[in-house]
């Protein structure tokens, strides 16, 4: 019994082998970056050290908050060759890879523009409260781009949900109005939003690899 207990203890303490194809350094960096994404905007409190927040534009330096976005792009750039190689091993042709890259990049651009314009909604001109427009927009985004389970029996339902989300986005974009009654404006690209910048970065990184 004692020997069996020792064997079980040793087995429990033995580290598990890494999953095939995973690079732990990239996974760790991804986790750290995502945690910083969630917390970095809450660091702007009185008494917080200057190195933890955004460095002012006129200062030649870089704070912790300034590291998040370039760190994310760097991590994405490291991951792209592995992702492309995995798709090639599954049989994807160069044309299918190109379509996949374009679809993902355009999707990020669309979501980024929608997020950017959410705070520009003129409630009177749009005919909808800003908060409701945002909630419906995010709901439709999840319906369209959600990673649905691969179950053949439920595929018609998932397609219907995606079409519903797409129709909802078209409606929200159609009714969207910003500005003032004498100067009505529509969606603007601006700085493309954080996801839009990631979309442009993803497209550029894939272009460099090709």
Biotite code that builds the C-alpha atoms (Angstrom):
import biotite.structure as struc

atoms = struc.array([
    struc.Atom([0.000, 0.000, 0.000], chain_id="A", res_id=1, res_name="UNK", atom_name="CA", element="C"),
    struc.Atom([2.844, 2.370, 0.908], chain_id="A", res_id=2, res_name="UNK", atom_name="CA", element="C"),
    struc.Atom([4.671, 1.697, -2.382], chain_id="A", res_id=3, res_name="UNK", atom_name="CA", element="C"),
    struc.Atom([1.450, 2.217, -4.311], chain_id="A", res_id=4, res_name="UNK", atom_name="CA", element="C"),
    struc.Atom([0.834, 5.515, -2.518], chain_id="A", res_id=5, res_name="UNK", atom_name="CA", element="C"),
    struc.Atom([4.380, 6.644, -3.321], chain_id="A", res_id=6, res_name="UNK", atom_name="CA", element="C"),
    struc.Atom([3.924, 5.739, -7.003], chain_id="A", res_id=7, res_name="UNK", atom_name="CA", element="C"),
    struc.Atom([0.646, 7.661, -7.147], chain_id="A", res_id=8, res_name="UNK", atom_name="CA", element="C"),
    struc.Atom([2.273, 10.659, -5.472], chain_id="A", res_id=9, res_name="UNK", atom_name="CA", element="C"),
    struc.Atom([5.207, 10.636, -7.894], chain_id="A", res_id=10, res_name="UNK", atom_name="CA", element="C"),
    struc.Atom([2.809, 10.313, -10.828], chain_id="A", res_id=11, res_name="UNK", atom_name="CA", element="C"),
    struc.Atom([0.782, 13.274, -9.594], chain_id="A", res_id=12, res_name="UNK", atom_name="CA", element="C"),
    struc.Atom([3.947, 15.379, -9.217], chain_id="A", res_id=13, res_name="UNK", atom_name="CA", element="C"),
    struc.Atom([5.243, 14.504, -12.693], chain_id="A", res_id=14, res_name="UNK", atom_name="CA", element="C"),
    struc.Atom([4.628, 17.460, -15.020], chain_id="A", res_id=15, res_name="UNK", atom_name="CA", element="C"),
    struc.Atom([2.311, 16.746, -17.922], chain_id="A", res_id=16, res_name="UNK", atom_name="CA", element="C"),
    struc.Atom([3.867, 16.859, -21.396], chain_id="A", res_id=17, res_name="UNK", atom_name="CA", element="C"),
    struc.Atom([2.980, 19.968, -23.398], chain_id="A", res_id=18, res_name="UNK", atom_name="CA", element="C"),
    struc.Atom([0.187, 19.561, -25.975], chain_id="A", res_id=19, res_name="UNK", atom_name="CA", element="C"),
    struc.Atom([1.383, 18.939, -29.499], chain_id="A", res_id=20, res_name="UNK", atom_name="CA", element="C"),
    struc.Atom([2.071, 22.125, -31.396], chain_id="A", res_id=21, res_name="UNK", atom_name="CA", element="C"),
    struc.Atom([1.831, 24.473, -28.392], chain_id="A", res_id=22, res_name="UNK", atom_name="CA", element="C"),
    struc.Atom([4.581, 26.975, -27.627], chain_id="A", res_id=23, res_name="UNK", atom_name="CA", element="C"),
    struc.Atom([4.376, 27.729, -23.917], chain_id="A", res_id=24, res_name="UNK", atom_name="CA", element="C"),
    struc.Atom([6.293, 31.001, -24.159], chain_id="A", res_id=25, res_name="UNK", atom_name="CA", element="C"),
    struc.Atom([3.689, 32.435, -26.565], chain_id="A", res_id=26, res_name="UNK", atom_name="CA", element="C"),
    struc.Atom([0.818, 31.100, -24.435], chain_id="A", res_id=27, res_name="UNK", atom_name="CA", element="C"),
    struc.Atom([2.301, 32.711, -21.321], chain_id="A", res_id=28, res_name="UNK", atom_name="CA", element="C"),
    struc.Atom([2.788, 36.011, -23.124], chain_id="A", res_id=29, res_name="UNK", atom_name="CA", element="C"),
    struc.Atom([-0.795, 35.821, -24.398], chain_id="A", res_id=30, res_name="UNK", atom_name="CA", element="C"),
    struc.Atom([-2.099, 35.328, -20.865], chain_id="A", res_id=31, res_name="UNK", atom_name="CA", element="C"),
    struc.Atom([-0.053, 38.215, -19.446], chain_id="A", res_id=32, res_name="UNK", atom_name="CA", element="C"),
    struc.Atom([-1.136, 40.522, -22.268], chain_id="A", res_id=33, res_name="UNK", atom_name="CA", element="C"),
    struc.Atom([-4.826, 39.683, -21.836], chain_id="A", res_id=34, res_name="UNK", atom_name="CA", element="C"),
    struc.Atom([-4.610, 40.272, -18.076], chain_id="A", res_id=35, res_name="UNK", atom_name="CA", element="C"),
    struc.Atom([-3.013, 43.661, -18.684], chain_id="A", res_id=36, res_name="UNK", atom_name="CA", element="C"),
    struc.Atom([-5.730, 44.478, -21.231], chain_id="A", res_id=37, res_name="UNK", atom_name="CA", element="C"),
    struc.Atom([-8.348, 43.957, -18.516], chain_id="A", res_id=38, res_name="UNK", atom_name="CA", element="C"),
    struc.Atom([-6.525, 45.823, -15.760], chain_id="A", res_id=39, res_name="UNK", atom_name="CA", element="C"),
    struc.Atom([-4.524, 48.568, -17.432], chain_id="A", res_id=40, res_name="UNK", atom_name="CA", element="C"),
    struc.Atom([-7.410, 51.035, -17.773], chain_id="A", res_id=41, res_name="UNK", atom_name="CA", element="C"),
    struc.Atom([-8.078, 50.847, -14.026], chain_id="A", res_id=42, res_name="UNK", atom_name="CA", element="C"),
    struc.Atom([-4.542, 51.932, -13.069], chain_id="A", res_id=43, res_name="UNK", atom_name="CA", element="C"),
    struc.Atom([-5.167, 55.655, -13.550], chain_id="A", res_id=44, res_name="UNK", atom_name="CA", element="C"),
    struc.Atom([-5.589, 56.493, -9.869], chain_id="A", res_id=45, res_name="UNK", atom_name="CA", element="C"),
    struc.Atom([-3.895, 59.191, -7.773], chain_id="A", res_id=46, res_name="UNK", atom_name="CA", element="C"),
    struc.Atom([-0.533, 58.069, -6.474], chain_id="A", res_id=47, res_name="UNK", atom_name="CA", element="C"),
    struc.Atom([0.018, 55.320, -9.064], chain_id="A", res_id=48, res_name="UNK", atom_name="CA", element="C"),
    struc.Atom([3.661, 55.231, -10.241], chain_id="A", res_id=49, res_name="UNK", atom_name="CA", element="C"),
    struc.Atom([4.167, 56.912, -13.612], chain_id="A", res_id=50, res_name="UNK", atom_name="CA", element="C"),
    struc.Atom([5.725, 53.787, -15.141], chain_id="A", res_id=51, res_name="UNK", atom_name="CA", element="C"),
    struc.Atom([2.429, 51.880, -14.765], chain_id="A", res_id=52, res_name="UNK", atom_name="CA", element="C"),
    struc.Atom([0.300, 54.197, -16.921], chain_id="A", res_id=53, res_name="UNK", atom_name="CA", element="C"),
    struc.Atom([0.461, 55.737, -20.392], chain_id="A", res_id=54, res_name="UNK", atom_name="CA", element="C"),
    struc.Atom([3.465, 57.962, -20.958], chain_id="A", res_id=55, res_name="UNK", atom_name="CA", element="C"),
    struc.Atom([2.510, 61.447, -22.094], chain_id="A", res_id=56, res_name="UNK", atom_name="CA", element="C"),
    struc.Atom([2.835, 62.178, -25.807], chain_id="A", res_id=57, res_name="UNK", atom_name="CA", element="C"),
    struc.Atom([5.582, 64.760, -25.316], chain_id="A", res_id=58, res_name="UNK", atom_name="CA", element="C"),
    struc.Atom([7.663, 62.370, -23.195], chain_id="A", res_id=59, res_name="UNK", atom_name="CA", element="C"),
    struc.Atom([10.247, 60.095, -24.775], chain_id="A", res_id=60, res_name="UNK", atom_name="CA", element="C"),
    struc.Atom([9.385, 56.940, -22.898], chain_id="A", res_id=61, res_name="UNK", atom_name="CA", element="C"),
    struc.Atom([7.053, 54.000, -22.509], chain_id="A", res_id=62, res_name="UNK", atom_name="CA", element="C"),
    struc.Atom([4.849, 52.959, -19.608], chain_id="A", res_id=63, res_name="UNK", atom_name="CA", element="C"),
    struc.Atom([3.273, 49.598, -18.759], chain_id="A", res_id=64, res_name="UNK", atom_name="CA", element="C"),
    struc.Atom([-0.007, 50.633, -20.392], chain_id="A", res_id=65, res_name="UNK", atom_name="CA", element="C"),
    struc.Atom([1.870, 51.562, -23.574], chain_id="A", res_id=66, res_name="UNK", atom_name="CA", element="C"),
    struc.Atom([3.292, 48.051, -23.807], chain_id="A", res_id=67, res_name="UNK", atom_name="CA", element="C"),
    struc.Atom([-0.045, 46.235, -24.091], chain_id="A", res_id=68, res_name="UNK", atom_name="CA", element="C"),
    struc.Atom([-0.967, 46.915, -27.719], chain_id="A", res_id=69, res_name="UNK", atom_name="CA", element="C"),
    struc.Atom([2.498, 46.470, -29.298], chain_id="A", res_id=70, res_name="UNK", atom_name="CA", element="C"),
    struc.Atom([2.959, 43.430, -27.068], chain_id="A", res_id=71, res_name="UNK", atom_name="CA", element="C"),
    struc.Atom([-0.268, 41.959, -28.432], chain_id="A", res_id=72, res_name="UNK", atom_name="CA", element="C"),
    struc.Atom([0.817, 42.588, -32.036], chain_id="A", res_id=73, res_name="UNK", atom_name="CA", element="C"),
    struc.Atom([4.222, 41.048, -31.327], chain_id="A", res_id=74, res_name="UNK", atom_name="CA", element="C"),
    struc.Atom([2.548, 37.968, -29.842], chain_id="A", res_id=75, res_name="UNK", atom_name="CA", element="C"),
    struc.Atom([0.175, 37.743, -32.815], chain_id="A", res_id=76, res_name="UNK", atom_name="CA", element="C"),
    struc.Atom([3.125, 37.976, -35.197], chain_id="A", res_id=77, res_name="UNK", atom_name="CA", element="C"),
    struc.Atom([4.849, 35.107, -33.380], chain_id="A", res_id=78, res_name="UNK", atom_name="CA", element="C"),
    struc.Atom([1.705, 32.973, -33.574], chain_id="A", res_id=79, res_name="UNK", atom_name="CA", element="C"),
    struc.Atom([0.939, 33.495, -37.265], chain_id="A", res_id=80, res_name="UNK", atom_name="CA", element="C"),
    struc.Atom([3.653, 31.171, -38.702], chain_id="A", res_id=81, res_name="UNK", atom_name="CA", element="C"),
    struc.Atom([2.525, 28.345, -36.406], chain_id="A", res_id=82, res_name="UNK", atom_name="CA", element="C"),
    struc.Atom([-1.140, 28.904, -37.290], chain_id="A", res_id=83, res_name="UNK", atom_name="CA", element="C"),
    struc.Atom([-0.372, 28.964, -41.008], chain_id="A", res_id=84, res_name="UNK", atom_name="CA", element="C"),
    struc.Atom([1.743, 25.814, -40.773], chain_id="A", res_id=85, res_name="UNK", atom_name="CA", element="C"),
    struc.Atom([-1.050, 24.016, -38.890], chain_id="A", res_id=86, res_name="UNK", atom_name="CA", element="C"),
    struc.Atom([-3.575, 24.950, -41.587], chain_id="A", res_id=87, res_name="UNK", atom_name="CA", element="C"),
    struc.Atom([-1.224, 23.737, -44.325], chain_id="A", res_id=88, res_name="UNK", atom_name="CA", element="C"),
    struc.Atom([-0.854, 20.410, -42.526], chain_id="A", res_id=89, res_name="UNK", atom_name="CA", element="C"),
    struc.Atom([-4.661, 20.104, -42.547], chain_id="A", res_id=90, res_name="UNK", atom_name="CA", element="C"),
    struc.Atom([-4.645, 20.501, -46.325], chain_id="A", res_id=91, res_name="UNK", atom_name="CA", element="C"),
    struc.Atom([-5.486, 24.170, -46.811], chain_id="A", res_id=92, res_name="UNK", atom_name="CA", element="C"),
    struc.Atom([-4.342, 25.537, -50.163], chain_id="A", res_id=93, res_name="UNK", atom_name="CA", element="C"),
    struc.Atom([-2.616, 28.947, -50.459], chain_id="A", res_id=94, res_name="UNK", atom_name="CA", element="C"),
    struc.Atom([-5.862, 30.364, -51.862], chain_id="A", res_id=95, res_name="UNK", atom_name="CA", element="C"),
    struc.Atom([-7.894, 29.149, -48.885], chain_id="A", res_id=96, res_name="UNK", atom_name="CA", element="C"),
    struc.Atom([-5.268, 30.557, -46.537], chain_id="A", res_id=97, res_name="UNK", atom_name="CA", element="C"),
    struc.Atom([-5.524, 33.910, -48.287], chain_id="A", res_id=98, res_name="UNK", atom_name="CA", element="C"),
    struc.Atom([-9.317, 33.900, -47.967], chain_id="A", res_id=99, res_name="UNK", atom_name="CA", element="C"),
    struc.Atom([-9.019, 33.028, -44.277], chain_id="A", res_id=100, res_name="UNK", atom_name="CA", element="C"),
    struc.Atom([-6.600, 35.917, -43.682], chain_id="A", res_id=101, res_name="UNK", atom_name="CA", element="C"),
    struc.Atom([-8.772, 38.397, -45.571], chain_id="A", res_id=102, res_name="UNK", atom_name="CA", element="C"),
    struc.Atom([-11.938, 37.261, -43.765], chain_id="A", res_id=103, res_name="UNK", atom_name="CA", element="C"),
    struc.Atom([-10.326, 37.596, -40.344], chain_id="A", res_id=104, res_name="UNK", atom_name="CA", element="C"),
    struc.Atom([-8.755, 40.976, -41.108], chain_id="A", res_id=105, res_name="UNK", atom_name="CA", element="C"),
    struc.Atom([-11.957, 42.440, -42.583], chain_id="A", res_id=106, res_name="UNK", atom_name="CA", element="C"),
    struc.Atom([-13.966, 41.079, -39.649], chain_id="A", res_id=107, res_name="UNK", atom_name="CA", element="C"),
    struc.Atom([-11.663, 42.853, -37.183], chain_id="A", res_id=108, res_name="UNK", atom_name="CA", element="C"),
    struc.Atom([-11.906, 46.075, -39.190], chain_id="A", res_id=109, res_name="UNK", atom_name="CA", element="C"),
    struc.Atom([-15.718, 45.954, -39.190], chain_id="A", res_id=110, res_name="UNK", atom_name="CA", element="C"),
    struc.Atom([-15.957, 45.250, -35.463], chain_id="A", res_id=111, res_name="UNK", atom_name="CA", element="C"),
    struc.Atom([-13.364, 47.936, -34.734], chain_id="A", res_id=112, res_name="UNK", atom_name="CA", element="C"),
    struc.Atom([-15.311, 50.573, -36.674], chain_id="A", res_id=113, res_name="UNK", atom_name="CA", element="C"),
    struc.Atom([-18.579, 49.613, -34.944], chain_id="A", res_id=114, res_name="UNK", atom_name="CA", element="C"),
    struc.Atom([-16.952, 49.843, -31.514], chain_id="A", res_id=115, res_name="UNK", atom_name="CA", element="C"),
    struc.Atom([-15.329, 53.169, -32.388], chain_id="A", res_id=116, res_name="UNK", atom_name="CA", element="C"),
    struc.Atom([-18.633, 54.716, -33.457], chain_id="A", res_id=117, res_name="UNK", atom_name="CA", element="C"),
    struc.Atom([-20.672, 53.401, -30.547], chain_id="A", res_id=118, res_name="UNK", atom_name="CA", element="C"),
    struc.Atom([-19.933, 56.515, -28.493], chain_id="A", res_id=119, res_name="UNK", atom_name="CA", element="C"),
    struc.Atom([-20.892, 58.807, -31.406], chain_id="A", res_id=120, res_name="UNK", atom_name="CA", element="C"),
    struc.Atom([-24.556, 57.776, -31.562], chain_id="A", res_id=121, res_name="UNK", atom_name="CA", element="C"),
    struc.Atom([-26.960, 60.727, -31.652], chain_id="A", res_id=122, res_name="UNK", atom_name="CA", element="C"),
    struc.Atom([-29.959, 59.259, -29.863], chain_id="A", res_id=123, res_name="UNK", atom_name="CA", element="C"),
    struc.Atom([-32.522, 61.647, -31.370], chain_id="A", res_id=124, res_name="UNK", atom_name="CA", element="C"),
    struc.Atom([-31.336, 61.233, -34.961], chain_id="A", res_id=125, res_name="UNK", atom_name="CA", element="C"),
    struc.Atom([-30.807, 57.490, -34.634], chain_id="A", res_id=126, res_name="UNK", atom_name="CA", element="C"),
    struc.Atom([-34.094, 56.904, -32.850], chain_id="A", res_id=127, res_name="UNK", atom_name="CA", element="C"),
    struc.Atom([-32.460, 54.631, -30.309], chain_id="A", res_id=128, res_name="UNK", atom_name="CA", element="C"),
    struc.Atom([-30.625, 55.174, -27.003], chain_id="A", res_id=129, res_name="UNK", atom_name="CA", element="C"),
    struc.Atom([-26.850, 54.936, -27.296], chain_id="A", res_id=130, res_name="UNK", atom_name="CA", element="C"),
    struc.Atom([-26.614, 52.172, -24.702], chain_id="A", res_id=131, res_name="UNK", atom_name="CA", element="C"),
    struc.Atom([-29.262, 50.069, -26.476], chain_id="A", res_id=132, res_name="UNK", atom_name="CA", element="C"),
    struc.Atom([-27.473, 50.545, -29.825], chain_id="A", res_id=133, res_name="UNK", atom_name="CA", element="C"),
    struc.Atom([-24.224, 49.334, -28.261], chain_id="A", res_id=134, res_name="UNK", atom_name="CA", element="C"),
    struc.Atom([-25.823, 46.331, -26.555], chain_id="A", res_id=135, res_name="UNK", atom_name="CA", element="C"),
    struc.Atom([-27.546, 45.235, -29.768], chain_id="A", res_id=136, res_name="UNK", atom_name="CA", element="C"),
    struc.Atom([-24.353, 45.786, -31.754], chain_id="A", res_id=137, res_name="UNK", atom_name="CA", element="C"),
    struc.Atom([-22.283, 43.576, -29.437], chain_id="A", res_id=138, res_name="UNK", atom_name="CA", element="C"),
    struc.Atom([-25.025, 40.939, -29.383], chain_id="A", res_id=139, res_name="UNK", atom_name="CA", element="C"),
    struc.Atom([-25.091, 40.836, -33.194], chain_id="A", res_id=140, res_name="UNK", atom_name="CA", element="C"),
    struc.Atom([-21.290, 40.679, -33.323], chain_id="A", res_id=141, res_name="UNK", atom_name="CA", element="C"),
    struc.Atom([-21.324, 37.619, -31.075], chain_id="A", res_id=142, res_name="UNK", atom_name="CA", element="C"),
    struc.Atom([-24.043, 35.991, -33.157], chain_id="A", res_id=143, res_name="UNK", atom_name="CA", element="C"),
    struc.Atom([-22.078, 36.476, -36.386], chain_id="A", res_id=144, res_name="UNK", atom_name="CA", element="C"),
    struc.Atom([-18.538, 35.668, -35.234], chain_id="A", res_id=145, res_name="UNK", atom_name="CA", element="C"),
    struc.Atom([-19.185, 33.183, -32.429], chain_id="A", res_id=146, res_name="UNK", atom_name="CA", element="C"),
    struc.Atom([-17.279, 29.898, -32.656], chain_id="A", res_id=147, res_name="UNK", atom_name="CA", element="C"),
    struc.Atom([-20.244, 27.539, -32.776], chain_id="A", res_id=148, res_name="UNK", atom_name="CA", element="C"),
    struc.Atom([-19.826, 23.809, -31.983], chain_id="A", res_id=149, res_name="UNK", atom_name="CA", element="C"),
    struc.Atom([-19.318, 21.595, -35.002], chain_id="A", res_id=150, res_name="UNK", atom_name="CA", element="C"),
    struc.Atom([-22.520, 19.590, -34.727], chain_id="A", res_id=151, res_name="UNK", atom_name="CA", element="C"),
    struc.Atom([-24.192, 18.713, -37.999], chain_id="A", res_id=152, res_name="UNK", atom_name="CA", element="C"),
    struc.Atom([-27.623, 18.440, -36.394], chain_id="A", res_id=153, res_name="UNK", atom_name="CA", element="C"),
    struc.Atom([-27.454, 22.023, -35.079], chain_id="A", res_id=154, res_name="UNK", atom_name="CA", element="C"),
    struc.Atom([-25.804, 23.577, -38.121], chain_id="A", res_id=155, res_name="UNK", atom_name="CA", element="C"),
    struc.Atom([-29.067, 25.027, -39.528], chain_id="A", res_id=156, res_name="UNK", atom_name="CA", element="C"),
    struc.Atom([-29.709, 26.722, -36.169], chain_id="A", res_id=157, res_name="UNK", atom_name="CA", element="C"),
    struc.Atom([-26.209, 28.203, -36.061], chain_id="A", res_id=158, res_name="UNK", atom_name="CA", element="C"),
    struc.Atom([-26.534, 29.495, -39.625], chain_id="A", res_id=159, res_name="UNK", atom_name="CA", element="C"),
    struc.Atom([-29.874, 31.078, -38.725], chain_id="A", res_id=160, res_name="UNK", atom_name="CA", element="C"),
    struc.Atom([-28.281, 32.794, -35.703], chain_id="A", res_id=161, res_name="UNK", atom_name="CA", element="C"),
    struc.Atom([-25.457, 34.138, -37.858], chain_id="A", res_id=162, res_name="UNK", atom_name="CA", element="C"),
    struc.Atom([-27.913, 35.458, -40.442], chain_id="A", res_id=163, res_name="UNK", atom_name="CA", element="C"),
    struc.Atom([-29.946, 37.054, -37.658], chain_id="A", res_id=164, res_name="UNK", atom_name="CA", element="C"),
    struc.Atom([-26.820, 38.749, -36.330], chain_id="A", res_id=165, res_name="UNK", atom_name="CA", element="C"),
    struc.Atom([-25.846, 39.931, -39.808], chain_id="A", res_id=166, res_name="UNK", atom_name="CA", element="C"),
    struc.Atom([-29.324, 41.363, -40.423], chain_id="A", res_id=167, res_name="UNK", atom_name="CA", element="C"),
    struc.Atom([-29.146, 43.101, -37.051], chain_id="A", res_id=168, res_name="UNK", atom_name="CA", element="C"),
    struc.Atom([-25.802, 44.714, -37.903], chain_id="A", res_id=169, res_name="UNK", atom_name="CA", element="C"),
    struc.Atom([-27.122, 45.911, -41.252], chain_id="A", res_id=170, res_name="UNK", atom_name="CA", element="C"),
    struc.Atom([-30.123, 47.466, -39.481], chain_id="A", res_id=171, res_name="UNK", atom_name="CA", element="C"),
    struc.Atom([-28.002, 49.156, -36.800], chain_id="A", res_id=172, res_name="UNK", atom_name="CA", element="C"),
    struc.Atom([-25.594, 50.543, -39.397], chain_id="A", res_id=173, res_name="UNK", atom_name="CA", element="C"),
    struc.Atom([-28.514, 51.778, -41.511], chain_id="A", res_id=174, res_name="UNK", atom_name="CA", element="C"),
    struc.Atom([-30.170, 53.735, -38.704], chain_id="A", res_id=175, res_name="UNK", atom_name="CA", element="C"),
    struc.Atom([-26.878, 55.026, -37.254], chain_id="A", res_id=176, res_name="UNK", atom_name="CA", element="C"),
    struc.Atom([-26.538, 58.798, -37.234], chain_id="A", res_id=177, res_name="UNK", atom_name="CA", element="C"),
    struc.Atom([-24.051, 61.059, -35.489], chain_id="A", res_id=178, res_name="UNK", atom_name="CA", element="C"),
    struc.Atom([-23.442, 64.789, -35.391], chain_id="A", res_id=179, res_name="UNK", atom_name="CA", element="C"),
    struc.Atom([-26.221, 67.376, -35.106], chain_id="A", res_id=180, res_name="UNK", atom_name="CA", element="C"),
    struc.Atom([-29.520, 67.971, -36.991], chain_id="A", res_id=181, res_name="UNK", atom_name="CA", element="C"),
    struc.Atom([-27.855, 70.484, -39.300], chain_id="A", res_id=182, res_name="UNK", atom_name="CA", element="C"),
    struc.Atom([-24.713, 68.374, -39.701], chain_id="A", res_id=183, res_name="UNK", atom_name="CA", element="C"),
    struc.Atom([-25.703, 64.698, -39.762], chain_id="A", res_id=184, res_name="UNK", atom_name="CA", element="C"),
    struc.Atom([-22.809, 62.255, -39.999], chain_id="A", res_id=185, res_name="UNK", atom_name="CA", element="C"),
    struc.Atom([-22.525, 58.504, -40.508], chain_id="A", res_id=186, res_name="UNK", atom_name="CA", element="C"),
    struc.Atom([-19.900, 55.956, -39.490], chain_id="A", res_id=187, res_name="UNK", atom_name="CA", element="C"),
    struc.Atom([-16.294, 57.105, -39.583], chain_id="A", res_id=188, res_name="UNK", atom_name="CA", element="C"),
    struc.Atom([-13.091, 55.096, -39.617], chain_id="A", res_id=189, res_name="UNK", atom_name="CA", element="C"),
    struc.Atom([-11.127, 57.484, -37.414], chain_id="A", res_id=190, res_name="UNK", atom_name="CA", element="C"),
    struc.Atom([-8.283, 55.525, -35.855], chain_id="A", res_id=191, res_name="UNK", atom_name="CA", element="C"),
    struc.Atom([-10.170, 52.273, -36.672], chain_id="A", res_id=192, res_name="UNK", atom_name="CA", element="C"),
    struc.Atom([-10.590, 51.274, -33.040], chain_id="A", res_id=193, res_name="UNK", atom_name="CA", element="C"),
    struc.Atom([-8.351, 48.818, -31.196], chain_id="A", res_id=194, res_name="UNK", atom_name="CA", element="C"),
    struc.Atom([-9.688, 45.778, -33.069], chain_id="A", res_id=195, res_name="UNK", atom_name="CA", element="C"),
    struc.Atom([-9.421, 47.620, -36.373], chain_id="A", res_id=196, res_name="UNK", atom_name="CA", element="C"),
    struc.Atom([-5.746, 48.318, -35.708], chain_id="A", res_id=197, res_name="UNK", atom_name="CA", element="C"),
    struc.Atom([-5.264, 44.650, -34.884], chain_id="A", res_id=198, res_name="UNK", atom_name="CA", element="C"),
    struc.Atom([-6.986, 43.817, -38.190], chain_id="A", res_id=199, res_name="UNK", atom_name="CA", element="C"),
    struc.Atom([-4.592, 46.045, -40.144], chain_id="A", res_id=200, res_name="UNK", atom_name="CA", element="C"),
    struc.Atom([-1.664, 44.619, -38.195], chain_id="A", res_id=201, res_name="UNK", atom_name="CA", element="C"),
    struc.Atom([-2.779, 41.052, -38.871], chain_id="A", res_id=202, res_name="UNK", atom_name="CA", element="C"),
    struc.Atom([-3.133, 41.750, -42.583], chain_id="A", res_id=203, res_name="UNK", atom_name="CA", element="C"),
    struc.Atom([0.312, 43.344, -42.744], chain_id="A", res_id=204, res_name="UNK", atom_name="CA", element="C"),
    struc.Atom([1.947, 40.511, -40.805], chain_id="A", res_id=205, res_name="UNK", atom_name="CA", element="C"),
    struc.Atom([0.431, 37.888, -43.113], chain_id="A", res_id=206, res_name="UNK", atom_name="CA", element="C"),
    struc.Atom([1.529, 39.932, -46.136], chain_id="A", res_id=207, res_name="UNK", atom_name="CA", element="C"),
    struc.Atom([5.113, 39.964, -44.834], chain_id="A", res_id=208, res_name="UNK", atom_name="CA", element="C"),
    struc.Atom([5.018, 36.179, -44.377], chain_id="A", res_id=209, res_name="UNK", atom_name="CA", element="C"),
    struc.Atom([3.693, 35.629, -47.906], chain_id="A", res_id=210, res_name="UNK", atom_name="CA", element="C"),
])
